[in-house]
Amino acid sequence: MSKRKNHSPEFKAKVALEALKGERTVAELASQFGVHPTMIHSWKRALLEDASGVFERGGKKTAEIDEEQVKELHAKIVG
């Protein structure tokens, strides 16, 4: 039984952008990048759905901080 691969967001974006270009088929891209065609379709759809977020006002979204988790982690570090 094989372990699932965890692909970086950069890799997913690269593959999805290649799929959007339409220069090669999804099957060709799947063979080139070593991923299943279904994943390429999924990444392409996610890219198209979230692309408008790149142009939202205010630039990048700030990460939400869970204060309780910060306290818990700080306690582990301090001892």
C-alpha positions as CSV (number, residue, x, y, z in Angstrom):
1,M,0.0,0.0,0.0
2,S,1.4,3.4,-1.0
3,K,1.5,6.5,1.1
4,R,-0.4,9.6,-0.1
5,K,1.8,12.4,-1.5
6,N,1.5,15.8,0.0
7,H,2.0,18.4,-2.8
8,S,3.0,21.9,-2.0
9,P,0.7,24.8,-2.8
10,E,3.3,26.0,-5.3
11,F,3.3,22.7,-7.1
12,K,-0.5,22.6,-7.3
13,A,-0.6,26.1,-8.6
14,K,2.0,25.3,-11.3
15,V,0.1,22.2,-12.5
16,A,-3.3,24.1,-12.4
17,L,-1.9,27.0,-14.4
18,E,-0.5,24.5,-17.0
19,A,-3.9,23.0,-17.2
20,L,-5.5,26.4,-17.7
21,K,-3.2,27.2,-20.6
22,G,-4.7,24.3,-22.5
23,E,-1.5,23.7,-24.5
24,R,-1.5,20.0,-23.4
25,T,-4.2,17.6,-22.3
26,V,-4.8,16.8,-18.7
27,A,-3.6,13.2,-19.4
28,E,-0.3,14.6,-20.7
29,L,0.1,16.8,-17.7
30,A,-0.8,14.0,-15.3
31,S,1.9,11.9,-16.9
32,Q,4.4,14.7,-16.8
33,F,3.8,15.7,-13.2
34,G,3.1,12.2,-11.8
35,V,-0.4,13.0,-10.5
36,H,-3.9,11.6,-11.2
37,P,-5.9,13.6,-13.8
38,T,-8.7,14.0,-11.2
39,M,-6.3,15.9,-9.0
40,I,-5.5,18.3,-11.8
41,H,-9.1,18.9,-12.5
42,S,-9.7,19.6,-8.7
43,W,-6.7,22.0,-8.5
44,K,-7.8,23.8,-11.6
45,R,-11.3,24.2,-10.3
46,A,-10.0,25.5,-6.9
47,L,-7.7,28.0,-8.7
48,L,-10.6,29.3,-10.8
49,E,-12.9,29.6,-7.8
50,D,-10.4,31.4,-5.5
51,A,-8.6,33.5,-8.1
52,S,-10.7,36.6,-7.3
53,G,-9.3,36.6,-3.8
54,V,-5.9,37.6,-5.2
55,F,-7.3,41.0,-6.2
56,E,-9.3,41.8,-3.0
57,R,-8.6,45.1,-1.3
58,G,-6.2,45.0,1.6
59,G,-3.7,42.6,0.1
60,K,-3.1,39.3,1.8
61,K,-5.4,38.1,4.4
62,T,-4.0,38.1,8.0
63,A,-3.9,34.8,9.7
64,E,-6.4,34.4,12.5
65,I,-4.7,33.7,15.8
66,D,-6.2,31.3,18.3
67,E,-5.2,32.9,21.6
68,E,-5.9,29.8,23.6
69,Q,-3.6,27.7,21.4
70,V,-0.9,30.4,21.7
71,K,-1.1,30.2,25.6
72,E,-1.0,26.4,25.4
73,L,2.1,26.4,23.2
74,H,3.8,29.1,25.2
75,A,3.3,27.0,28.3
76,K,4.9,24.0,26.6
77,I,7.9,26.1,25.6
78,V,8.4,27.8,29.0
79,G,8.0,24.5,30.8
